[in-house]
Amino acid sequence: MEPYADLNLKNWIDAGKIPGPKIHVTGPYLEGEGNFRLPVHELLGPEDARQTVEFWADQGVTSFKAFVHITTGELRAVIDGAHKRGLKVTGHLCSITYHEAAELGIDNIEHGFALATDFNSEKKPDICPPTTEQSRAAFLALTPDSPQVRDLFQTLIHHHVAITSTLPVLEAYSSDRPPLQQRILDVLSPQAQAGYLSQRLLQLASRSLKKEMELERAFVKAGGTLLAGPDPTGIGGVVAGFGDQREVELLVEAGFTPVEAIHIATQNGAQFLHEDDRIGTLAPGKVADLVIVRGDPSSKISDIENVEIVFKDGVGYDSVKLIDSVRGLVGLR
């Protein structure tokens, strides 16, 4: 929602003004009629979508994200325009099904399968269903062996569409999860912390997380490409960095081995970005981007939280000192 802030942050980090990660900047949400977020532009049609892609590509963004109410015509224009520039398109979809997006040529779809409207009998073309209960009930009724699930998997695989797993944000909506960690509360502003703690008390037990895990595991087993991210939104409490670690832990809970989960979060992402010749795995000649942890996450995945030092381009950063340096500042100004 603040693409100039994202671009400036990347530029400041790259210039050495502040410490930070390597950033691939996504353009602003590409949303259709029905937008309910004040900072988000509502597309006026395919031509507006094309021009928006051209403008932000010129500003330096390297990917685009289609959003809830985008139409088929608008998404087609986005994908065509982005691909002409060699850029990727992902989506948080509702008005367009996963099948339809795959046929249009989308590169990735966010948040696993829980948001797919493919299985909602009330779904109409280019319209997000008015209620989510029907979609949720249809989602919970799915199994990896359901014909419609197998068909969707094959469509996604055939069109080389990756799926991004964001299990931490889904976990937050379950009443007995996730574990409450002081390190997360410490980096939230007082307002964000209070909001998160109060929202935790209101959540009801949900079967969605277990179902999502089941489908993601089956998708990979069928030959699909799974990526990993935290999605620090929802009721709060999912923090970038810490949330990435939790995502890997939840992938292990979903049935992946620790090493498989780590590769999903590292190698798969690098391959998706066509940067696996430089990053994503450890090999002579590759960039020295390393996370050094205390313990052995290949046998105990929670050891991934014990970060000792992070190397970026061979330069070491002390994570604890970096976090301590902004204590009392983050979220307060």
N, C-alpha and C positions, 0 to 999 in steps of 0.2 A: 504493500500500500504506500510505501515511500521509496520508490525506485532511485531517486536521486540520492537519498541517504545511503542506500545500499551501494550505489556506484562510488560515492565519495568515500565511504568506509573502505571499500576495496582499494581505491587509489591511495588513500592514506597509509594503509597497511603495506601496499606494494612499494610505496615511497620511503618506508621505514619510519614514518612519523609516529606510529603506534604499533604495538605488537598485535598479531592476530593471524588467523588462518588464511590459507589460499581460498579465495571466494569466486564462485561462478555465479554471476548475478542474473537472476530471473527478472523479466519485465513485470509491469503491474498486472494484476488480475485482468484477464480478458473475459468480461462478464456481459451477458445479454440482458434483455429486458426482464425486469423482476429483481434487479440488484437492490439489496437492503443495507449496503455499507456506504456511508457518506463519502469516504475518501476514494471510492472506486468509480471509474468511468464506466458508463453503460453504453456498450457498443450500439451504433445506429444501423448496423447491417454489415454485409461482407466487405464493402469498400472501406468503411471505417475500420474494420478489423485489419484489412491489408495495410492501410496507411499507419495504423497504430504499430504494427509489427515493424514496418519500415523505419518509423521514427525512432523507436527504442533500440532497434538493431544499430542504427547510426550512433546512438548514445553510448553503445558499448555493452548492452546486455547480451548474454550468450544462450538464453533459453526463454521460453514463454510458458505460462500456465493458464490453460482454459479453465473457466470456473462454472459454477452451478447452472446458470441459466443460458449459457451460450447456445446459439442455434447451429444446426448442421451447416448452413451456408457460411456462417461466421467462422466456425471451426475449420472448414475446408480452406477458407481464405488465409487463416492463421497458419495452418500447416504448410500450404503451398508457399506462402511468403517466407516463413522461417526456413524451410528446407532449401529454398533458393539461396539463402545466405549460409547454409551449412549449420543451422541452429536447431536445437531440439525443442519439442513441444510435449508437455505433460498436461495432466488434467485432474481436477477434482470435479467429477462429473455427476450429473443428475438428469438434466434435460436430454442428454445424449447417452445412449447405452454404451457399454464397453464394446459390444459387437460393432456398433456403428462407428465408434471412434477408431477402432482397429482398421476397419475398412477404409476410413478416411486417411489413414497413415499416421496416426498419433504414435509417438515414440514410447510413452510411459503413462501409466495411470496411477494416481496417488491413493493411499490409504487402503490397500488391499482390496477385498471383495465385498466388504460390508456396505459400501455405498452404491454398489451396482444396482441399477434399476432394471436390468435385463429380465429379472424374474418377477417383476411386479405386473400383475394382470391389468392394473389400472393405468399403466404407462401409455401415454399418447405421444406421437412424434413431436420432437422439439419442445416438449413441456415436462418440467419437473413435476412428478406426482404431488398432489396437494398435501398429502400426509405421508409420514415416514413409517407408520405402523404396518401398512401393507407390505412395504419393502422389507421391513425388519422381520415380519413373520415369514415371508418367503425366503429370506436369507437363512433364518434359523432352521428351516425345513430342508435345506440343501445338504447333500452329502457328496463326498468326492466321486462317488459312483453314479450320481444323478446324471441322466443323459444331457440335460441342459448345462450342467457344470462341465462335463467332458467336452461338449461342443464349444463352450466358451474358451476353455483352456486351449483347444486346438486352434481356434481362431486367433487368439492372442499369440500363440507360438508361431503359427504360420506367417503372421504379419510382423514378427519380431518385436512385439510390444512387451516391455518390461512392466512389472508391478512393483510399486514401492510399499513395503511393509512399514506401518507406523503403529506398532502394537502398544507403545507406552500411552498414547493418547486414548486408545480404546480401553486400556487397563484402568485408566483413571475413572471411568464410568461404572466400575464394579465396586460395590460397597465395601468389600473386604480387601481391596487392593488399591494402590500398590503399597509396599512398605514405606512408612513415613521416615525419611532420612533427614537428619539435622543439616547435613551439608546442602541440601536443596532448600530448606527453609531459610538458611543463612544468606542465600543470594537473592531472595525475593524481597521486594520492598514491603514495608509493613502492610500497605493496602493489599498488595497481591497475596501476601501470606494469609491475611485474615480472610480474604475472599476464597482462597483455595481451601483452607481448613473448614470453613463453613459449608462449602459445596460438597466436600467429602462426606459430611454427615447426611446429605440429602440423597446420595446415590443408592439405588436399589441393586440387589444382586442381579448380574446379567450373564447370559450364556453366550453373548456375542463374541467375547474374547476367545473362548475355547473354540468356537466355530470358525472364527477367522484364522486361528492357528492351524486348524485342521485343513482348511482349504489352501492356505499358503504352502503348507508342507506337500500337499497333493499336487499343487501347481508345479513346484520344483521337480517332484518325482516324475511328472509328465513331460518334463523338458523345458519348463518355463524359466525365465530369468527374473529373480527376485532381488530387489534393492532394499536398502534399509535407511530409516530416518526416524526421528523422534516426534515430529509435528508438535512443537511447543505451543499448543492452543487449548481447546476444550475447557475443562473446569480449572485449568492451571496446574501447577506442580510439575509439569514436564519442562525441563530446562535443557536448552541446547548444550551438548557436551555430556552432562550427566544423563540426559535422555537418550543419547546415542549408546551409551554403555548399557542402559536398561533395555534398549531394543535388542542388543545382542544377547543379553540374558534371557529375554522372552523368546527369542528364536530357538534357544536351546530348550526352553520349556516346551516349545512347540514340537520338538522332536528332532531338531537338527543336532549334530554333534557340535561341540564347542568350536572345532576347527572349521566346520562347514558354516557356522554362524559368523565367525570372524571373516571368512572369505566373502560371504554375502555383503558384509559391511565395508569391505575394502576392495578386494579384487573385482567383484561384480560392478561396483560403482565406477572404478577406473576403466573397465572395459566399456561400460555404457557411455562414458565420456570420451572414448577413444584415446585414453591416456595411459593405457596399461603397459605401453612400452617404456613409460617413465615412472609410474607410481602404482600402488595397489598391491604389490608383493615385494619381497626382499630378494634382490638379485644383484650381482656385480654390474655396475654401470647405470643402475637406476638411481633416481634422486633419493637422498637420505632423509626421507620423511618417515619418522619412526616414533612409536609410542612405547616407552619403557615402563613396564609394570613390575611390581613386587609380587612374586608368586608364579603360578603356572596356569594361565587361563585355558590351556588345552585340556586340563583335567578338572579344573575348578573355575567355571566361567566367571564367578563373582570376583575373582582376582583381577578382572579387567578394570575394576574400580580403583585399584591401588596404583595410580599413576605416579611414577617417580619423576619422569622428565619427558618432555616432548621435543623431538628434533624436527625442525623445518629447514629443508635445504642444508642439512648438516649442522645447523645452529641449535643448541639446546636451550629450552625454556623450562623454568621451574614452575610447574602449574600451581603449587601451593602458594608460592610467593606472588604470582600474578593475581590470584584470587584475593589474597590478603591485601594487596596494594589498592584494591578498589572497594574494600569493605567500608560500608557506610556511605558509599557514593552510588553504587549501581541501583537503579530504580528510584532514586530519590531526587534526581535533577535531570 
